[in-house]
Amino acid sequence: MSEPIGVQAGRVCPGCGWEDSVPLLWGLPDPEAMRLAERGQVALGGCLVMGEDPAFACRSCGLQWGREEEPTADEQELADLLGVRHLDVVRALGAGWRRESVPDETGHRQWFLSGAPAQVALGVEGPWFVLARPLTRWAEPLQLQPADRQPFTRDDLLYLPEVVAEAADEIAARRRRSFRWCRTCRRVQSPEWFTGAARSCRRCEAAVDRFDADVMRLGHS
């Protein structure tokens, strides 16, 4: 199935306050959906589709709630910090923003990321915000590429959304051109996840090292 599965990041249950909601599937489930439901990665809503059915089910309290088009907690926080509607953010910058901390950054700027791997970083401070190219290292805090930073105001987002969108697209395109393919996990990863010319990302290399260590330990036992 192509839909996201598992706990939905940023989807905080309005009933219990836990971030433990999974997609709620409606209609006659196929064998794959049944297996995912048994693993707790999705929930089954029933065969009758009404058209206004909730999109998520909380595994903690059982509440069925929400719509796919509604903002996540992080997306709503971003809109609130900018003092605009969520739709205004989507119009200029798209959806899928998630909160992120940048330890080395000074001031009171709040940072958000978009894309997987991360492609655009957005820092908000009052009515101003800046777009930047993120650098994500495996098992290390987020870093930013200062050369790509572009400042904007809330008015730019509201009245010049095409200008803001073009700047974000340029940063994302530059970031995507640097992505590499890991031959082990067979996923696209950012270049910081690789050591030199290695063809496997650092996460996969670490997993292989742990496996080799376990084999050696068992061999000596």
C-alpha positions, 0 to 999 in steps of 0.5 A: 500500500502507498499510504503512510503507515505507523504512528503519524508524527505530529498527530496529537490525539485531541482525546488523550493528548498522546502522539500515538495515532495511526491511519484509519483505513475504510472499506473492505480490507485486503490481506496486506491491510489485515496484516498491518492492522494486526501489527498495530500500524493501521486501524480498520474503520469498517467496510461502510464508507460515508465520505466524512470519515475520520482519518486517524485512530489513537492506539492509546484511547481508541478515539477515531479523529481528524482529517488528512488535510488538517495540519499537524501540531508542528504545522499549526505551530509554524502558522501560529508563530508566523501569525498566518493561517495554515493555508497561507503556509501551504500556498507558499511553502507546502505542507509536511513541516516538522519542528527541529532544534538547532543547538548552535543557533543563537537568538529565539528563532524556531526551526522547522524542516521539510522533506525526507531526507530534509530539503529545506529549513525554515527559521521563524522569529517574530514576523520574520523568517529565513529559509536555509539548506539543512545539513543532517548528520546521522546521530548528530544534531541538525546543522544549517548551510549559512550560504543559502539563507534567504530572509523574508517577512510575513508579508512576503508569505502573504502577498508574494507567495510565488517569490517565497515558493521559488526560493524554497524550490531552489534550496530544495533542488540544490539539496536534492542534487547532492543526495546519494543512493545507499546500496545496503538499505536501498534508500536515498540519503543525504551526503552527510550520511556517507563516509567519503566515497562509501556506497553504504550510509553510516547507519548501515555501516554501523549496523554491519559493524554491530553484526560483525562484533556479535558474530565475533563475540559468539565465536569466542564464547 
